[in-house]
Amino acid sequence: MDAILYIIAGPLFLISVAGYIFVKVRLRPTDPQLDEYYHELEDQHPEYAKYLKWSKLTFTAVIISMLLLLIAVVI
């Protein structure tokens, strides 16, 4: 069981961390007027909405893979 968790969680962790770093570096909105943009819940700036979606998704994958690695180490 431990080997299966290591095989699944190890690469998932590495890919998720690389994806998270990529999102933070390359997908960050570069619009200088983004701070002046009026945000409503329904109408978010498209670049910022894409950045937030991918940032949350990759961070969640990092957390899940870390929990799987923790379970593999403890059990």
PQR file with spaces between the fields and no chain letter, atoms N, CA, C, O and H, PARSE charges and radii, in Angstrom:
ATOM       1  N    MET     1       0.821   -1.199    0.000 -0.4000 1.5000
ATOM       2  CA   MET     1       0.000    0.000    0.000 -0.0000 2.0000
ATOM       3  C    MET     1       0.868    1.268    0.000  0.5500 1.7000
ATOM       4  O    MET     1       0.576    2.251   -0.682 -0.5500 1.4000
ATOM       5  N    ASP     2       1.947    1.203    0.796 -0.4000 1.5000
ATOM       6  CA   ASP     2       2.834    2.372    0.865 -0.0000 2.0000
ATOM       7  C    ASP     2       3.464    2.676   -0.485  0.5500 1.7000
ATOM       8  O    ASP     2       3.572    3.834   -0.886 -0.5500 1.4000
ATOM       9  H    ASP     2       2.184    0.405    1.350  0.4000 1.0000
ATOM      10  N    ALA     3       3.876    1.628   -1.177 -0.4000 1.5000
ATOM      11  CA   ALA     3       4.537    1.823   -2.469 -0.0000 2.0000
ATOM      12  C    ALA     3       3.592    2.470   -3.475  0.5500 1.7000
ATOM      13  O    ALA     3       4.001    3.319   -4.267 -0.5500 1.4000
ATOM      14  H    ALA     3       3.789    0.686   -0.851  0.4000 1.0000
ATOM      15  N    ILE     4       2.341    2.067   -3.436 -0.4000 1.5000
ATOM      16  CA   ILE     4       1.358    2.656   -4.357 -0.0000 2.0000
ATOM      17  C    ILE     4       1.159    4.139   -4.059  0.5500 1.7000
ATOM      18  O    ILE     4       1.083    4.958   -4.974 -0.5500 1.4000
ATOM      19  H    ILE     4       2.009    1.377   -2.793  0.4000 1.0000
ATOM      20  N    LEU     5       1.076    4.480   -2.772 -0.4000 1.5000
ATOM      21  CA   LEU     5       0.922    5.891   -2.415 -0.0000 2.0000
ATOM      22  C    LEU     5       2.145    6.708   -2.806  0.5500 1.7000
ATOM      23  O    LEU     5       2.012    7.840   -3.272 -0.5500 1.4000
ATOM      24  H    LEU     5       1.138    3.814   -2.028  0.4000 1.0000
ATOM      25  N    TYR     6       3.347    6.139   -2.618 -0.4000 1.5000
ATOM      26  CA   TYR     6       4.563    6.845   -3.035 -0.0000 2.0000
ATOM      27  C    TYR     6       4.600    7.054   -4.547  0.5500 1.7000
ATOM      28  O    TYR     6       4.985    8.120   -5.027 -0.5500 1.4000
ATOM      29  H    TYR     6       3.455    5.220   -2.240  0.4000 1.0000
ATOM      30  N    ILE     7       4.197    6.031   -5.285 -0.4000 1.5000
ATOM      31  CA   ILE     7       4.221    6.112   -6.748 -0.0000 2.0000
ATOM      32  C    ILE     7       3.229    7.154   -7.257  0.5500 1.7000
ATOM      33  O    ILE     7       3.498    7.844   -8.240 -0.5500 1.4000
ATOM      34  H    ILE     7       3.884    5.165   -4.894  0.4000 1.0000
ATOM      35  N    ILE     8       2.095    7.266   -6.593 -0.4000 1.5000
ATOM      36  CA   ILE     8       1.077    8.245   -7.021 -0.0000 2.0000
ATOM      37  C    ILE     8       1.405    9.647   -6.515  0.5500 1.7000
ATOM      38  O    ILE     8       1.369   10.610   -7.281 -0.5500 1.4000
ATOM      39  H    ILE     8       1.876    6.706   -5.794  0.4000 1.0000
ATOM      40  N    ALA     9       1.724    9.762   -5.231 -0.4000 1.5000
ATOM      41  CA   ALA     9       1.867   11.076   -4.606 -0.0000 2.0000
ATOM      42  C    ALA     9       3.180   11.772   -4.953  0.5500 1.7000
ATOM      43  O    ALA     9       3.216   13.001   -5.024 -0.5500 1.4000
ATOM      44  H    ALA     9       1.753    8.979   -4.609  0.4000 1.0000
ATOM      45  N    GLY    10       4.250   11.028   -5.168 -0.4000 1.5000
ATOM      46  CA   GLY    10       5.554   11.642   -5.466 -0.0000 2.0000
ATOM      47  C    GLY    10       5.539   12.466   -6.747  0.5500 1.7000
ATOM      48  O    GLY    10       5.823   13.664   -6.716 -0.5500 1.4000
ATOM      49  H    GLY    10       4.222   10.030   -5.110  0.4000 1.0000
ATOM      50  N    PRO    11       5.212   11.836   -7.870 -0.5600 1.5000
ATOM      51  CA   PRO    11       5.158   12.619   -9.116  0.2800 2.0000
ATOM      52  C    PRO    11       4.068   13.698   -9.101  0.5500 1.7000
ATOM      53  O    PRO    11       4.247   14.780   -9.661 -0.5500 1.4000
ATOM      54  N    LEU    12       2.933   13.388   -8.449 -0.4000 1.5000
ATOM      55  CA   LEU    12       1.877   14.396   -8.358 -0.0000 2.0000
ATOM      56  C    LEU    12       2.368   15.629   -7.619  0.5500 1.7000
ATOM      57  O    LEU    12       2.060   16.757   -8.005 -0.5500 1.4000
ATOM      58  H    LEU    12       2.787   12.509   -7.994  0.4000 1.0000
ATOM      59  N    PHE    13       3.141   15.411   -6.544 -0.4000 1.5000
ATOM      60  CA   PHE    13       3.689   16.536   -5.786 -0.0000 2.0000
ATOM      61  C    PHE    13       4.647   17.358   -6.647  0.5500 1.7000
ATOM      62  O    PHE    13       4.561   18.586   -6.671 -0.5500 1.4000
ATOM      63  H    PHE    13       3.391   14.495   -6.230  0.4000 1.0000
ATOM      64  N    LEU    14       5.552   16.691   -7.347 -0.4000 1.5000
ATOM      65  CA   LEU    14       6.526   17.416   -8.174 -0.0000 2.0000
ATOM      66  C    LEU    14       5.849   18.187   -9.306  0.5500 1.7000
ATOM      67  O    LEU    14       6.195   19.337   -9.574 -0.5500 1.4000
ATOM      68  H    LEU    14       5.621   15.694   -7.327  0.4000 1.0000
ATOM      69  N    ILE    15       4.894   17.556   -9.960 -0.4000 1.5000
ATOM      70  CA   ILE    15       4.183   18.218  -11.054 -0.0000 2.0000
ATOM      71  C    ILE    15       3.356   19.387  -10.536  0.5500 1.7000
ATOM      72  O    ILE    15       3.289   20.436  -11.176 -0.5500 1.4000
ATOM      73  H    ILE    15       4.612   16.621   -9.742  0.4000 1.0000
ATOM      74  N    SER    16       2.727   19.208   -9.380 -0.4000 1.5000
ATOM      75  CA   SER    16       1.893   20.269   -8.812 -0.0000 2.0000
ATOM      76  C    SER    16       2.723   21.476   -8.382  0.5500 1.7000
ATOM      77  O    SER    16       2.328   22.620   -8.604 -0.5500 1.4000
ATOM      78  H    SER    16       2.782   18.355   -8.860  0.4000 1.0000
ATOM      79  N    VAL    17       3.863   21.216   -7.773 -0.4000 1.5000
ATOM      80  CA   VAL    17       4.734   22.324   -7.358 -0.0000 2.0000
ATOM      81  C    VAL    17       5.267   23.069   -8.578  0.5500 1.7000
ATOM      82  O    VAL    17       5.312   24.299   -8.585 -0.5500 1.4000
ATOM      83  H    VAL    17       4.184   20.287   -7.593  0.4000 1.0000
ATOM      84  N    ALA    18       5.666   22.332   -9.601 -0.4000 1.5000
ATOM      85  CA   ALA    18       6.145   22.972  -10.831 -0.0000 2.0000
ATOM      86  C    ALA    18       5.023   23.783  -11.483  0.5500 1.7000
ATOM      87  O    ALA    18       5.258   24.886  -11.976 -0.5500 1.4000
ATOM      88  H    ALA    18       5.629   21.333   -9.595  0.4000 1.0000
ATOM      89  N    GLY    19       3.821   23.243  -11.485 -0.4000 1.5000
ATOM      90  CA   GLY    19       2.677   23.972  -12.036 -0.0000 2.0000
ATOM      91  C    GLY    19       2.350   25.216  -11.232  0.5500 1.7000
ATOM      92  O    GLY    19       2.022   26.259  -11.797 -0.5500 1.4000
ATOM      93  H    GLY    19       3.630   22.347  -11.084  0.4000 1.0000
ATOM      94  N    TYR    20       2.440   25.106   -9.915 -0.4000 1.5000
ATOM      95  CA   TYR    20       2.158   26.260   -9.049 -0.0000 2.0000
ATOM      96  C    TYR    20       3.175   27.380   -9.290  0.5500 1.7000
ATOM      97  O    TYR    20       2.809   28.552   -9.371 -0.5500 1.4000
ATOM      98  H    TYR    20       2.708   24.259   -9.456  0.4000 1.0000
ATOM      99  N    ILE    21       4.426   27.017   -9.402 -0.4000 1.5000
ATOM     100  CA   ILE    21       5.462   28.018   -9.679 -0.0000 2.0000
ATOM     101  C    ILE    21       5.246   28.640  -11.055  0.5500 1.7000
ATOM     102  O    ILE    21       5.398   29.850  -11.221 -0.5500 1.4000
ATOM     103  H    ILE    21       4.723   26.064   -9.337  0.4000 1.0000
ATOM     104  N    PHE    22       4.891   27.815  -12.043 -0.4000 1.5000
ATOM     105  CA   PHE    22       4.614   28.329  -13.381 -0.0000 2.0000
ATOM     106  C    PHE    22       3.453   29.326  -13.359  0.5500 1.7000
ATOM     107  O    PHE    22       3.518   30.377  -13.997 -0.5500 1.4000
ATOM     108  H    PHE    22       4.767   26.832  -11.908  0.4000 1.0000
ATOM     109  N    VAL    23       2.397   28.992  -12.624 -0.4000 1.5000
ATOM     110  CA   VAL    23       1.238   29.890  -12.530 -0.0000 2.0000
ATOM     111  C    VAL    23       1.637   31.202  -11.878  0.5500 1.7000
ATOM     112  O    VAL    23       1.258   32.272  -12.355 -0.5500 1.4000
ATOM     113  H    VAL    23       2.344   28.138  -12.106  0.4000 1.0000
ATOM     114  N    LYS    24       2.392   31.131  -10.801 -0.4000 1.5000
ATOM     115  CA   LYS    24       2.779   32.356  -10.088 -0.0000 2.0000
ATOM     116  C    LYS    24       3.710   33.239  -10.914  0.5500 1.7000
ATOM     117  O    LYS    24       3.680   34.463  -10.784 -0.5500 1.4000
ATOM     118  H    LYS    24       2.699   30.262  -10.413  0.4000 1.0000
ATOM     119  N    VAL    25       4.531   32.634  -11.755 -0.4000 1.5000
ATOM     120  CA   VAL    25       5.499   33.408  -12.533 -0.0000 2.0000
ATOM     121  C    VAL    25       4.922   33.866  -13.875  0.5500 1.7000
ATOM     122  O    VAL    25       5.038   35.039  -14.228 -0.5500 1.4000
ATOM     123  H    VAL    25       4.556   31.639  -11.861  0.4000 1.0000
ATOM     124  N    ARG    26       4.309   32.960  -14.618 -0.4000 1.5000
ATOM     125  CA   ARG    26       3.915   33.262  -16.000 -0.0000 2.0000
ATOM     126  C    ARG    26       2.480   33.745  -16.166  0.5500 1.7000
ATOM     127  O    ARG    26       2.207   34.525  -17.079 -0.5500 1.4000
ATOM     128  H    ARG    26       4.215   32.006  -14.331  0.4000 1.0000
ATOM     129  N    LEU    27       1.562   33.314  -15.325 -0.4000 1.5000
ATOM     130  CA   LEU    27       0.163   33.693  -15.513 -0.0000 2.0000
ATOM     131  C    LEU    27      -0.255   34.914  -14.693  0.5500 1.7000
ATOM     132  O    LEU    27      -1.411   35.334  -14.754 -0.5500 1.4000
ATOM     133  H    LEU    27       1.783   32.681  -14.583  0.4000 1.0000
ATOM     134  N    ARG    28       0.663   35.476  -13.940 -0.4000 1.5000
ATOM     135  CA   ARG    28       0.336   36.659  -13.143 -0.0000 2.0000
ATOM     136  C    ARG    28      -0.095   37.788  -14.080  0.5500 1.7000
ATOM     137  O    ARG    28       0.591   38.081  -15.059 -0.5500 1.4000
ATOM     138  H    ARG    28       1.602   35.135  -13.891  0.4000 1.0000
ATOM     139  N    PRO    29      -1.228   38.421  -13.780 -0.5600 1.5000
ATOM     140  CA   PRO    29      -1.704   39.511  -14.641  0.2800 2.0000
ATOM     141  C    PRO    29      -0.684   40.649  -14.702  0.5500 1.7000
ATOM     142  O    PRO    29      -0.122   41.055  -13.685 -0.5500 1.4000
ATOM     143  N    THR    30      -0.461   41.150  -15.911 -0.4000 1.5000
ATOM     144  CA   THR    30       0.541   42.198  -16.100 -0.0000 2.0000
ATOM     145  C    THR    30      -0.084   43.555  -16.386  0.5500 1.7000
ATOM     146  O    THR    30       0.632   44.521  -16.647 -0.5500 1.4000
ATOM     147  H    THR    30      -0.918   40.820  -16.737  0.4000 1.0000
ATOM     148  N    ASP    31      -1.396   43.640  -16.342 -0.4000 1.5000
ATOM     149  CA   ASP    31      -2.081   44.894  -16.637 -0.0000 2.0000
ATOM     150  C    ASP    31      -1.818   45.901  -15.516  0.5500 1.7000
ATOM     151  O    ASP    31      -2.202   45.643  -14.375 -0.5500 1.4000
ATOM     152  H    ASP    31      -1.978   42.855  -16.130  0.4000 1.0000
ATOM     153  N    PRO    32      -1.175   47.044  -15.801 -0.5600 1.5000
ATOM     154  CA   PRO    32      -0.886   48.011  -14.731  0.2800 2.0000
ATOM     155  C    PRO    32      -2.150   48.678  -14.179  0.5500 1.7000
ATOM     156  O    PRO    32      -2.127   49.216  -13.072 -0.5500 1.4000
ATOM     157  N    GLN    33      -3.233   48.651  -14.926 -0.4000 1.5000
ATOM     158  CA   GLN    33      -4.469   49.273  -14.463 -0.0000 2.0000
ATOM     159  C    GLN    33      -5.384   48.276  -13.761  0.5500 1.7000
ATOM     160  O    GLN    33      -6.556   48.569  -13.525 -0.5500 1.4000
ATOM     161  H    GLN    33      -3.252   48.214  -15.825  0.4000 1.0000
ATOM     162  N    LEU    34      -4.865   47.116  -13.433 -0.4000 1.5000
ATOM     163  CA   LEU    34      -5.681   46.081  -12.803 -0.0000 2.0000
ATOM     164  C    LEU    34      -6.163   46.516  -11.420  0.5500 1.7000
ATOM     165  O    LEU    34      -7.256   46.135  -10.999 -0.5500 1.4000
ATOM     166  H    LEU    34      -3.913   46.877  -13.625  0.4000 1.0000
ATOM     167  N    ASP    35      -5.360   47.309  -10.711 -0.4000 1.5000
ATOM     168  CA   ASP    35      -5.768   47.785   -9.401 -0.0000 2.0000
ATOM     169  C    ASP    35      -6.944   48.746   -9.488  0.5500 1.7000
ATOM     170  O    ASP    35      -7.729   48.854   -8.547 -0.5500 1.4000
ATOM     171  H    ASP    35      -4.473   47.618  -11.053  0.4000 1.0000
ATOM     172  N    GLU    36      -7.069   49.440  -10.601 -0.4000 1.5000
ATOM     173  CA   GLU    36      -8.154   50.406  -10.773 -0.0000 2.0000
ATOM     174  C    GLU    36      -9.415   49.749  -11.327  0.5500 1.7000
ATOM     175  O    GLU    36     -10.466   50.386  -11.408 -0.5500 1.4000
ATOM     176  H    GLU    36      -6.431   49.353  -11.366  0.4000 1.0000
ATOM     177  N    TYR    37      -9.312   48.494  -11.702 -0.4000 1.5000
ATOM     178  CA   TYR    37     -10.440   47.776  -12.281 -0.0000 2.0000
ATOM     179  C    TYR    37     -11.467   47.511  -11.192  0.5500 1.7000
ATOM     180  O    TYR    37     -11.118   47.047  -10.106 -0.5500 1.4000
ATOM     181  H    TYR    37      -8.458   47.977  -11.636  0.4000 1.0000
ATOM     182  N    TYR    38     -12.720   47.801  -11.475 -0.4000 1.5000
ATOM     183  CA   TYR    38     -13.778   47.614  -10.500 -0.0000 2.0000
ATOM     184  C    TYR    38     -14.202   46.149  -10.494  0.5500 1.7000
ATOM     185  O    TYR    38     -14.700   45.632  -11.494 -0.5500 1.4000
ATOM     186  H    TYR    38     -13.003   48.178  -12.357  0.4000 1.0000
ATOM     187  N    HIS    39     -13.999   45.492   -9.365 -0.4000 1.5000
ATOM     188  CA   HIS    39     -14.303   44.070   -9.275 -0.0000 2.0000
ATOM     189  C    HIS    39     -15.688   43.861   -8.677  0.5500 1.7000
ATOM     190  O    HIS    39     -16.018   44.410   -7.626 -0.5500 1.4000
ATOM     191  H    HIS    39     -13.594   45.912   -8.553  0.4000 1.0000
ATOM     192  N    GLU    40     -16.464   43.082   -9.347 -0.4000 1.5000
ATOM     193  CA   GLU    40     -17.719   42.587   -8.800 -0.0000 2.0000
ATOM     194  C    GLU    40     -17.627   41.074   -8.811  0.5500 1.7000
ATOM     195  O    GLU    40     -16.742   40.508   -9.452 -0.5500 1.4000
ATOM     196  H    GLU    40     -16.196   42.636  -10.200  0.4000 1.0000
ATOM     197  N    LEU    41     -18.509   40.433   -8.126 -0.4000 1.5000
ATOM     198  CA   LEU    41     -18.452   38.975   -8.083 -0.0000 2.0000
ATOM     199  C    LEU    41     -18.717   38.359   -9.443  0.5500 1.7000
ATOM     200  O    LEU    41     -18.129   37.332   -9.782 -0.5500 1.4000
ATOM     201  H    LEU    41     -19.228   40.892   -7.605  0.4000 1.0000
ATOM     202  N    GLU    42     -19.585   38.966  -10.221 -0.4000 1.5000
ATOM     203  CA   GLU    42     -19.927   38.405  -11.525 -0.0000 2.0000
ATOM     204  C    GLU    42     -18.929   38.795  -12.617  0.5500 1.7000
ATOM     205  O    GLU    42     -18.693   38.021  -13.545 -0.5500 1.4000
ATOM     206  H    GLU    42     -20.063   39.800   -9.946  0.4000 1.0000
ATOM     207  N    ASP    43     -18.357   39.961  -12.513 -0.4000 1.5000
ATOM     208  CA   ASP    43     -17.502   40.488  -13.591 -0.0000 2.0000
ATOM     209  C    ASP    43     -16.077   40.665  -13.090  0.5500 1.7000
ATOM     210  O    ASP    43     -15.689   41.757  -12.677 -0.5500 1.4000
ATOM     211  H    ASP    43     -18.549   40.589  -11.760  0.4000 1.0000
ATOM     212  N    GLN    44     -15.307   39.602  -13.127 -0.4000 1.5000
ATOM     213  CA   GLN    44     -13.901   39.722  -12.786 -0.0000 2.0000
ATOM     214  C    GLN    44     -13.102   39.943  -14.053  0.5500 1.7000
ATOM     215  O    GLN    44     -13.521   39.569  -15.149 -0.5500 1.4000
ATOM     216  H    GLN    44     -15.622   38.715  -13.463  0.4000 1.0000
ATOM     217  N    HIS    45     -11.967   40.544  -13.886 -0.4000 1.5000
ATOM     218  CA   HIS    45     -11.047   40.724  -15.002 -0.0000 2.0000
ATOM     219  C    HIS    45     -10.651   39.331  -15.515  0.5500 1.7000
ATOM     220  O    HIS    45     -10.299   38.471  -14.708 -0.5500 1.4000
ATOM     221  H    HIS    45     -11.627   40.847  -12.996  0.4000 1.0000
ATOM     222  N    PRO    46     -10.697   39.085  -16.825 -0.5600 1.5000
ATOM     223  CA   PRO    46     -10.455   37.735  -17.345  0.2800 2.0000
ATOM     224  C    PRO    46      -9.081   37.168  -16.995  0.5500 1.7000
ATOM     225  O    PRO    46      -8.964   35.990  -16.657 -0.5500 1.4000
ATOM     226  N    GLU    47      -8.047   37.996  -17.073 -0.4000 1.5000
ATOM     227  CA   GLU    47      -6.703   37.514  -16.737 -0.0000 2.0000
ATOM     228  C    GLU    47      -6.616   37.145  -15.267  0.5500 1.7000
ATOM     229  O    GLU    47      -6.041   36.116  -14.912 -0.5500 1.4000
ATOM     230  H    GLU    47      -8.142   38.953  -17.348  0.4000 1.0000
ATOM     231  N    TYR    48      -7.183   37.978  -14.419 -0.4000 1.5000
ATOM     232  CA   TYR    48      -7.133   37.735  -12.979 -0.0000 2.0000
ATOM     233  C    TYR    48      -7.948   36.504  -12.602  0.5500 1.7000
ATOM     234  O    TYR    48      -7.532   35.734  -11.736 -0.5500 1.4000
ATOM     235  H    TYR    48      -7.651   38.814  -14.707  0.4000 1.0000
ATOM     236  N    ALA    49      -9.095   36.308  -13.232 -0.4000 1.5000
ATOM     237  CA   ALA    49      -9.932   35.140  -12.958 -0.0000 2.0000
ATOM     238  C    ALA    49      -9.196   33.855  -13.353  0.5500 1.7000
ATOM     239  O    ALA    49      -9.254   32.865  -12.624 -0.5500 1.4000
ATOM     240  H    ALA    49      -9.433   36.934  -13.935  0.4000 1.0000
ATOM     241  N    LYS    50      -8.514   33.861  -14.487 -0.4000 1.5000
ATOM     242  CA   LYS    50      -7.746   32.704  -14.946 -0.0000 2.0000
ATOM     243  C    LYS    50      -6.588   32.421  -13.989  0.5500 1.7000
ATOM     244  O    LYS    50      -6.311   31.269  -13.654 -0.5500 1.4000
ATOM     245  H    LYS    50      -8.467   34.665  -15.080  0.4000 1.0000
ATOM     246  N    TYR    51      -5.922   33.481  -13.559 -0.4000 1.5000
ATOM     247  CA   TYR    51      -4.807   33.353  -12.621 -0.0000 2.0000
ATOM     248  C    TYR    51      -5.284   32.748  -11.299  0.5500 1.7000
ATOM     249  O    TYR    51      -4.644   31.836  -10.775 -0.5500 1.4000
ATOM     250  H    TYR    51      -6.146   34.417  -13.831  0.4000 1.0000
ATOM     251  N    LEU    52      -6.392   33.241  -10.757 -0.4000 1.5000
ATOM     252  CA   LEU    52      -6.915   32.721   -9.497 -0.0000 2.0000
ATOM     253  C    LEU    52      -7.347   31.265   -9.617  0.5500 1.7000
ATOM     254  O    LEU    52      -7.088   30.461   -8.722 -0.5500 1.4000
ATOM     255  H    LEU    52      -6.911   33.982  -11.183  0.4000 1.0000
ATOM     256  N    LYS    53      -8.004   30.926  -10.722 -0.4000 1.5000
ATOM     257  CA   LYS    53      -8.482   29.554  -10.914 -0.0000 2.0000
ATOM     258  C    LYS    53      -7.312   28.575  -10.931  0.5500 1.7000
ATOM     259  O    LYS    53      -7.339   27.563  -10.229 -0.5500 1.4000
ATOM     260  H    LYS    53      -8.214   31.579  -11.449  0.4000 1.0000
ATOM     261  N    TRP    54      -6.299   28.866  -11.717 -0.4000 1.5000
ATOM     262  CA   TRP    54      -5.161   27.955  -11.820 -0.0000 2.0000
ATOM     263  C    TRP    54      -4.317   27.954  -10.557  0.5500 1.7000
ATOM     264  O    TRP    54      -3.741   26.927  -10.197 -0.5500 1.4000
ATOM     265  H    TRP    54      -6.277   29.687  -12.286  0.4000 1.0000
ATOM     266  N    SER    55      -4.239   29.087   -9.886 -0.4000 1.5000
ATOM     267  CA   SER    55      -3.498   29.151   -8.637 -0.0000 2.0000
ATOM     268  C    SER    55      -4.161   28.268   -7.574  0.5500 1.7000
ATOM     269  O    SER    55      -3.478   27.512   -6.882 -0.5500 1.4000
ATOM     270  H    SER    55      -4.707   29.921  -10.179  0.4000 1.0000
ATOM     271  N    LYS    56      -5.462   28.361   -7.446 -0.4000 1.5000
ATOM     272  CA   LYS    56      -6.187   27.530   -6.473 -0.0000 2.0000
ATOM     273  C    LYS    56      -6.104   26.053   -6.831  0.5500 1.7000
ATOM     274  O    LYS    56      -5.936   25.207   -5.952 -0.5500 1.4000
ATOM     275  H    LYS    56      -6.016   28.974   -8.008  0.4000 1.0000
ATOM     276  N    LEU    57      -6.221   25.741   -8.117 -0.4000 1.5000
ATOM     277  CA   LEU    57      -6.190   24.353   -8.558 -0.0000 2.0000
ATOM     278  C    LEU    57      -4.834   23.707   -8.279  0.5500 1.7000
ATOM     279  O    LEU    57      -4.779   22.594   -7.757 -0.5500 1.4000
ATOM     280  H    LEU    57      -6.358   26.428   -8.830  0.4000 1.0000
ATOM     281  N    THR    58      -3.757   24.383   -8.614 -0.4000 1.5000
ATOM     282  CA   THR    58      -2.434   23.804   -8.408 -0.0000 2.0000
ATOM     283  C    THR    58      -2.082   23.735   -6.923  0.5500 1.7000
ATOM     284  O    THR    58      -1.436   22.783   -6.485 -0.5500 1.4000
ATOM     285  H    THR    58      -3.803   25.287   -9.038  0.4000 1.0000
ATOM     286  N    PHE    59      -2.501   24.732   -6.150 -0.4000 1.5000
ATOM     287  CA   PHE    59      -2.221   24.692   -4.708 -0.0000 2.0000
ATOM     288  C    PHE    59      -2.991   23.548   -4.048  0.5500 1.7000
ATOM     289  O    PHE    59      -2.466   22.888   -3.152 -0.5500 1.4000
ATOM     290  H    PHE    59      -3.026   25.505   -6.507  0.4000 1.0000
ATOM     291  N    THR    60      -4.213   23.311   -4.476 -0.4000 1.5000
ATOM     292  CA   THR    60      -5.001   22.197   -3.951 -0.0000 2.0000
ATOM     293  C    THR    60      -4.342   20.868   -4.294  0.5500 1.7000
ATOM     294  O    THR    60      -4.319   19.959   -3.464 -0.5500 1.4000
ATOM     295  H    THR    60      -4.639   23.848   -5.205  0.4000 1.0000
ATOM     296  N    ALA    61      -3.811   20.744   -5.491 -0.4000 1.5000
ATOM     297  CA   ALA    61      -3.112   19.517   -5.885 -0.0000 2.0000
ATOM     298  C    ALA    61      -1.860   19.307   -5.035  0.5500 1.7000
ATOM     299  O    ALA    61      -1.538   18.174   -4.678 -0.5500 1.4000
ATOM     300  H    ALA    61      -3.830   21.483   -6.165  0.4000 1.0000
ATOM     301  N    VAL    62      -1.154   20.388   -4.708 -0.4000 1.5000
ATOM     302  CA   VAL    62       0.025   20.289   -3.844 -0.0000 2.0000
ATOM     303  C    VAL    62      -0.385   19.783   -2.466  0.5500 1.7000
ATOM     304  O    VAL    62       0.266   18.893   -1.918 -0.5500 1.4000
ATOM     305  H    VAL    62      -1.416   21.309   -4.998  0.4000 1.0000
ATOM     306  N    ILE    63      -1.442   20.332   -1.905 -0.4000 1.5000
ATOM     307  CA   ILE    63      -1.891   19.931   -0.573 -0.0000 2.0000
ATOM     308  C    ILE    63      -2.336   18.469   -0.565  0.5500 1.7000
ATOM     309  O    ILE    63      -1.982   17.723    0.348 -0.5500 1.4000
ATOM     310  H    ILE    63      -1.970   21.055   -2.350  0.4000 1.0000
ATOM     311  N    ILE    64      -3.098   18.056   -1.560 -0.4000 1.5000
ATOM     312  CA   ILE    64      -3.570   16.665   -1.626 -0.0000 2.0000
ATOM     313  C    ILE    64      -2.396   15.702   -1.743  0.5500 1.7000
ATOM     314  O    ILE    64      -2.372   14.668   -1.075 -0.5500 1.4000
ATOM     315  H    ILE    64      -3.386   18.662   -2.302  0.4000 1.0000
ATOM     316  N    SER    65      -1.425   16.034   -2.586 -0.4000 1.5000
ATOM     317  CA   SER    65      -0.269   15.139   -2.735 -0.0000 2.0000
ATOM     318  C    SER    65       0.567   15.107   -1.460  0.5500 1.7000
ATOM     319  O    SER    65       1.121   14.060   -1.124 -0.5500 1.4000
ATOM     320  H    SER    65      -1.444   16.874   -3.128  0.4000 1.0000
ATOM     321  N    MET    66       0.674   16.219   -0.746 -0.4000 1.5000
ATOM     322  CA   MET    66       1.399   16.218    0.524 -0.0000 2.0000
ATOM     323  C    MET    66       0.688   15.342    1.555  0.5500 1.7000
ATOM     324  O    MET    66       1.339   14.627    2.317 -0.5500 1.4000
ATOM     325  H    MET    66       0.225   17.069   -1.019  0.4000 1.0000
ATOM     326  N    LEU    67      -0.635   15.395    1.581 -0.4000 1.5000
ATOM     327  CA   LEU    67      -1.385   14.553    2.511 -0.0000 2.0000
ATOM     328  C    LEU    67      -1.221   13.070    2.163  0.5500 1.7000
ATOM     329  O    LEU    67      -1.103   12.230    3.055 -0.5500 1.4000
ATOM     330  H    LEU    67      -1.164   15.975    0.962  0.4000 1.0000
ATOM     331  N    LEU    68      -1.213   12.755    0.879 -0.4000 1.5000
ATOM     332  CA   LEU    68      -0.987   11.361    0.477 -0.0000 2.0000
ATOM     333  C    LEU    68       0.412   10.884    0.871  0.5500 1.7000
ATOM     334  O    LEU    68       0.581    9.743    1.301 -0.5500 1.4000
ATOM     335  H    LEU    68      -1.308   13.437    0.154  0.4000 1.0000
ATOM     336  N    LEU    69       1.407   11.750    0.726 -0.4000 1.5000
ATOM     337  CA   LEU    69       2.758   11.383    1.156 -0.0000 2.0000
ATOM     338  C    LEU    69       2.831   11.210    2.663  0.5500 1.7000
ATOM     339  O    LEU    69       3.520   10.313    3.148 -0.5500 1.4000
ATOM     340  H    LEU    69       1.270   12.677    0.377  0.4000 1.0000
ATOM     341  N    LEU    70       2.141   12.043    3.400 -0.4000 1.5000
ATOM     342  CA   LEU    70       2.105   11.924    4.854 -0.0000 2.0000
ATOM     343  C    LEU    70       1.457   10.607    5.272  0.5500 1.7000
ATOM     344  O    LEU    70       1.943    9.926    6.175 -0.5500 1.4000
ATOM     345  H    LEU    70       1.581   12.772    3.006  0.4000 1.0000
ATOM     346  N    ILE    71       0.371   10.260    4.616 -0.4000 1.5000
ATOM     347  CA   ILE    71      -0.295    8.986    4.920 -0.0000 2.0000
ATOM     348  C    ILE    71       0.646    7.818    4.611  0.5500 1.7000
ATOM     349  O    ILE    71       0.702    6.850    5.369 -0.5500 1.4000
ATOM     350  H    ILE    71      -0.023   10.814    3.882  0.4000 1.0000
ATOM     351  N    ALA    72       1.375    7.906    3.513 -0.4000 1.5000
ATOM     352  CA   ALA    72       2.295    6.833    3.154 -0.0000 2.0000
ATOM     353  C    ALA    72       3.427    6.707    4.167  0.5500 1.7000
ATOM     354  O    ALA    72       3.884    5.598    4.444 -0.5500 1.4000
ATOM     355  H    ALA    72       1.329    8.693    2.898  0.4000 1.0000
ATOM     356  N    VAL    73       3.878    7.807    4.712 -0.4000 1.5000
ATOM     357  CA   VAL    73       4.981    7.768    5.686 -0.0000 2.0000
ATOM     358  C    VAL    73       4.493    7.245    7.035  0.5500 1.7000
ATOM     359  O    VAL    73       5.185    6.465    7.689 -0.5500 1.4000
ATOM     360  H    VAL    73       3.507    8.708    4.486  0.4000 1.0000
ATOM     361  N    VAL    74       3.311    7.671    7.446 -0.4000 1.5000
ATOM     362  CA   VAL    74       2.804    7.296    8.769 -0.0000 2.0000
ATOM     363  C    VAL    74       2.343    5.849    8.818  0.5500 1.7000
ATOM     364  O    VAL    74       2.570    5.154    9.808 -0.5500 1.4000
ATOM     365  H    VAL    74       2.749    8.305    6.914  0.4000 1.0000
ATOM     366  N    ILE    75       1.699    5.398    7.756 -0.4000 1.5000
ATOM     367  CA   ILE    75       1.151    4.029    7.769 -0.0000 2.0000
ATOM     368  C    ILE    75       2.215    3.008    7.431  0.5500 1.7000
ATOM     369  O    ILE    75       1.931    1.810    7.396 -0.5500 1.4000
ATOM     370  H    ILE    75       1.515    5.963    6.952  0.4000 1.0000
